[in-house]
Amino acid sequence: MAVDTKKLEQFLGQFVTDLGATVHAGMVVIGDRLGLYKALVASPLTPAELAATSAPSISLPGRNRRRKK
């Protein structure tokens, strides 16, 4: 069976586009939960200003914990 390379390229192009949209949707949810969009409502901010304004408290699992022996 011969592979139609044109159809394969179209499929892969659509796949990569859809995958990028899916990842971006997750980033939007994270930004919303951190309050980044609410901070940007009043005026545009630089990344440094946004960080100072919203000041999200992020705790990564496993960080700053002592190992149990």
Backbone bond lengths (Angstrom), bond angles and torsions (degrees), N, CA, C in turn:
res aa  C-N    CA-C-N  psi(-1)  N-CA   C-N-CA  omega(-1)  CA-C   N-CA-C  phi
1 M - - - 1.452 - - 1.530 108.68 -
2 A 1.299 116.08 126.73 1.459 121.61 -179.21 1.524 110.22 -82.96
3 V 1.321 115.35 143.21 1.460 120.96 179.12 1.522 108.45 -93.62
4 D 1.315 115.96 127.82 1.460 121.49 176.26 1.534 107.20 -82.05
5 T 1.319 116.27 101.23 1.466 120.65 -174.46 1.529 112.47 -64.20
6 K 1.312 117.68 -31.67 1.467 120.24 178.74 1.532 110.58 -64.24
7 K 1.340 116.28 -45.83 1.463 120.34 179.04 1.531 110.58 -66.56
8 L 1.329 116.56 -37.86 1.462 120.70 178.50 1.524 110.96 -62.96
9 E 1.331 117.16 -44.20 1.467 121.28 178.18 1.529 111.20 -63.04
10 Q 1.331 117.27 -40.62 1.465 120.57 177.52 1.529 111.02 -63.06
11 F 1.329 115.53 -43.05 1.461 120.18 179.62 1.523 110.73 -63.16
12 L 1.325 116.93 -47.35 1.460 120.18 -179.41 1.524 111.63 -64.70
13 G 1.323 117.23 -37.12 1.463 120.55 176.82 1.517 111.53 -62.25
14 Q 1.324 116.90 -43.43 1.465 120.93 178.17 1.517 110.95 -67.40
15 F 1.323 116.84 -38.39 1.463 121.35 179.05 1.525 110.81 -61.68
16 V 1.317 117.30 -47.16 1.466 121.35 -179.53 1.529 110.09 -64.23
17 T 1.318 117.56 -40.01 1.466 121.07 178.12 1.523 110.99 -62.45
18 D 1.328 117.07 -46.29 1.467 121.31 179.77 1.525 111.62 -65.35
19 L 1.315 117.22 -38.77 1.461 121.36 178.46 1.530 110.32 -63.70
20 G 1.329 116.80 -42.68 1.460 120.83 177.64 1.514 111.64 -62.26
21 A 1.319 117.81 -40.06 1.469 121.43 178.59 1.515 110.77 -65.51
22 T 1.311 117.24 -37.93 1.462 121.17 179.74 1.525 110.88 -65.50
23 V 1.312 117.03 -44.11 1.465 121.14 178.39 1.522 110.13 -64.70
24 H 1.310 117.36 -42.01 1.462 121.50 179.94 1.530 111.10 -62.87
25 A 1.310 117.73 -37.24 1.472 121.13 179.05 1.526 110.19 -61.22
26 G 1.310 116.96 -39.84 1.460 120.35 177.24 1.522 111.87 -63.63
27 M 1.318 116.91 -38.43 1.458 120.96 178.67 1.529 111.19 -66.33
28 V 1.318 116.89 -35.04 1.469 120.92 177.56 1.527 110.20 -64.61
29 V 1.314 117.12 -42.10 1.466 121.06 178.48 1.530 110.06 -62.46
30 I 1.317 117.10 -44.56 1.464 120.75 179.10 1.526 110.52 -61.78
31 G 1.327 117.27 -45.61 1.463 120.91 178.36 1.508 112.68 -60.59
32 D 1.321 116.71 -37.39 1.457 120.76 178.37 1.525 110.87 -67.58
33 R 1.314 116.62 -44.77 1.467 120.30 -179.53 1.525 112.28 -65.72
34 L 1.324 117.20 -30.23 1.460 120.53 178.27 1.529 112.60 -81.91
35 G 1.330 116.95 -8.11 1.459 120.64 178.54 1.513 113.98 81.74
36 L 1.319 117.39 17.76 1.461 120.45 -177.07 1.522 112.36 -68.14
37 Y 1.325 117.42 -36.34 1.465 120.49 -178.29 1.521 111.78 -72.49
38 K 1.328 116.89 -36.32 1.464 120.14 177.15 1.521 110.27 -64.39
39 A 1.327 117.03 -36.17 1.458 121.04 179.28 1.530 111.57 -68.53
40 L 1.328 117.31 -27.11 1.466 121.24 -177.46 1.524 113.33 -88.68
41 V 1.324 118.21 -4.89 1.462 121.07 -176.73 1.529 111.35 -64.26
42 A 1.319 117.42 -43.40 1.465 121.21 -175.25 1.524 112.14 -66.05
43 S 1.316 117.32 -46.93 1.464 120.64 -178.76 1.526 109.27 -163.98
44 P 1.326 116.15 161.13 1.467 119.02 176.52 1.532 109.93 -65.41
45 L 1.317 116.20 143.59 1.458 121.55 -179.87 1.520 110.29 -130.07
46 T 1.316 115.74 151.67 1.461 119.81 171.84 1.527 107.40 -75.27
47 P 1.331 118.43 164.39 1.464 119.42 177.72 1.538 112.66 -56.71
48 A 1.327 117.51 -39.32 1.465 120.34 179.45 1.526 111.07 -66.01
49 E 1.328 116.95 -41.84 1.468 120.52 178.40 1.525 110.67 -65.75
50 L 1.311 116.16 -39.97 1.464 120.28 179.23 1.526 110.48 -63.27
51 A 1.311 116.73 -42.58 1.466 120.37 178.91 1.521 111.15 -63.57
52 A 1.321 116.89 -39.27 1.462 120.38 179.98 1.527 111.45 -71.68
53 T 1.321 117.22 -34.19 1.462 121.57 -177.37 1.518 111.92 -75.59
54 S 1.307 117.20 -50.53 1.457 119.96 -175.57 1.519 111.36 -81.82
55 A 1.331 117.09 -32.84 1.470 123.43 179.01 1.522 113.13 39.77
56 P 1.333 117.64 59.86 1.465 118.44 179.24 1.522 110.96 -67.81
57 S 1.287 115.29 141.82 1.454 121.13 176.72 1.516 107.56 -97.25
58 I 1.304 115.39 108.79 1.455 119.99 -176.80 1.522 108.94 -109.73
59 S 1.293 115.83 127.81 1.455 121.73 178.31 1.520 108.24 -118.31
60 L 1.313 115.56 118.73 1.450 119.70 179.67 1.530 109.37 -91.01
61 P 1.313 117.85 135.51 1.455 119.81 179.72 1.522 110.56 -60.97
62 G 1.312 115.98 135.53 1.451 119.86 177.16 1.513 114.25 89.12
63 R 1.307 118.24 -12.39 1.461 121.27 -179.85 1.520 109.77 -84.59
64 N 1.302 115.46 146.26 1.469 122.89 175.11 1.528 112.55 56.72
65 R 1.267 116.62 30.97 1.454 120.73 176.30 1.517 108.52 -117.50
66 R 1.282 115.58 141.04 1.463 119.58 177.57 1.522 108.72 -79.60
67 R 1.304 113.86 142.69 1.459 118.26 178.13 1.520 109.85 -72.76
68 K 1.301 114.59 136.21 1.459 119.66 176.26 1.514 108.57 -81.46
69 K 1.308 115.82 135.77 1.470 119.78 179.43 1.497 111.08 -99.98
